């Protein structure tokens, strides 16, 4: 409409209004005049101005087909859901049917899918005085998102999470619940391309209008923590604050969320949590619009063992927290005995048997790298990266040279984006390493420093250029019995030292025993180490599978005797150059560890053979060292050893010429030999 014609129409309406005595008609003319004078036509929205009649007719037909299909499979187990569905469809068909009586100017017939968040702020409302409007309901792709009380004081704000969403429906409801006065049905994609004017004047018909400020943020634009806007982004979840209108339980603490108060719901997977619990959600969203293939971001990864069952009481889904209908088909976990909706199967966390206490501990551990103070103000730029040493899972180590003093260090790196239970291991490791440093034993690898940046957390160790016992054994170099015995003496002494300080290693193997420049061994890699009091047991399944003691697999608890088993494996490998147990897969390997007796070469010294057999006793109660480590130290194979001299570093060491044999682990060291 041209400016002159528009102004002429406004003047004509104002003139006509003065001659009308009907209050209702006068009110309607005021609304029309206000709209013409104040509302940008491009931001005046109604279903009729955007959509076509054909599209609306197709939506009405689709709703009727859905209603028929559900009624055909009528079942008492979802009587409540069916009643709610029929009410929704009946209201939607009625209001859209009324819109078909109006003139349509819209041309939109196809719509794009949208993921992100729409932020709504109600600036003003203008309702027909004959309609007592009380509530506003919001649906996205037929799913209810909000039920808002318009009579509340103050600015009303809410947000709507989108995941491949197409249509948004907004309803006005009267004083009486269920009395729907009007609706707007709009494509979501029209809000994604915004100019500076993000004000929208929505027409609900019958002279009912709501003035909205609507902003859109794509998934890429969202900040990780936008609580003020009712949004919290965490581990690919898109949590938004919602008012809970029914009994729903929190996924974290599994107590009920407060009814008619705000709690968090993930727009993707529908998991719920208290505002104070949402940071303890430890697993990534499996329905995230950003990274749909990245499911699990923790090292706790135990799947639920599901079997079909039926509900026989007032149960809640252990995942989403929503009540399960009586006699409904459900999934039941055979391991933890929790219940799940049939539809939640594809989004379940692999959190079988994880309890609230563990969630708290793991959450605290995840905060580690944000609060930990570096031992020295290093930056990664202060080092020259020379070579990758190890890159296996969470064990990533690089060889670096300090730019200040040219010292070589083994730098262990942890990716902060993947820190979860891993950060718990770091926290434990740092405590143990600080304890190790305080012991001041030449047989234990010392931590030199630690620091962090935005991307990684780093721990620096002294670098042993001769590498590990594993590399030496696998190099082809033939260790004789005396050399093996010398290494065995120092390894058991290192174990003796950490056990004395109530530390169990839990992952002793030849790869974690380094050879210092002096020729002494150094026990390293305390990633899985734990401080354990005498008489206590640990239950965590961890370690390198070939070296794990049988009692760990049996889940009955274990103590420091697991280190003696791993020590026996290391001795076996030094003599045989192969592991005592091997198989084509993990399941078969565990079966052999539990039931098969290792074959020890009869050519090996009988005393050494006896020690290995007793260390690899599958029963920890009869394993050598069960009473005291002195049982091992006093074994006949170690006859004549002065253990005090070993502790002091005055024992005999192996003289192996790493230079001439070119046995160095690092290519950099091999190419830069003195």
Secondary structure, DSSP 8 states (H G I E B T S, - for coil): --HHHHHHHHHHHHHHHTT---HHHHHHHHHHHHHHHH--GGGEE-HHHHB-HHHHHHHHHHHHHHHHHHHHT--GGGHHHHHHHHHHHHHHHHHHHHHTTS-----B-----EEEEEEEEEEEEE--TT--EEEEEEEETTEEEEEEETTSSS-EEEEEEEEEE-EEEEEEEESSTT-EEEEEEEEGGGGSS--S--EEEEE-STT-EEEEEEEEEETTT--SEEGGGTEEEETTEEEEEEE--S-BB-TTT-SB--TTSEEEEETTT--EE-TTTGGG--S--TT-SS-TT----SS--B---EEEEE--SSEE-TTT-BEE-TT-EEEEETTT--EEEGGGGGG--SBTT--HHHHHHHHHHHTHHHH---SS---GGGEEEEEEEEEETTEEEEEEEETTT--EEEEEEEEGGG-SHHHHHHHHHHHHHHHHHHHT-TTB--EEEEEE-SSEEEEEEE--TT-BHHHHHHTT----HHHHHHHHHHHHHHHHHHHHTTEE-S---GGGEEE-TTS-EEE---TT-EE--TT--B----S-GGG--HHHHTTS-B-THHHHHHHHHHHHHHHHSS-S---SSHHHHHHHHHH------TTS-HHHHHHHHHHT-S-TTTSTTSS-THHHHTSGGGTT--HHHHHHT-S------HHHHT--S-HHHHHT--
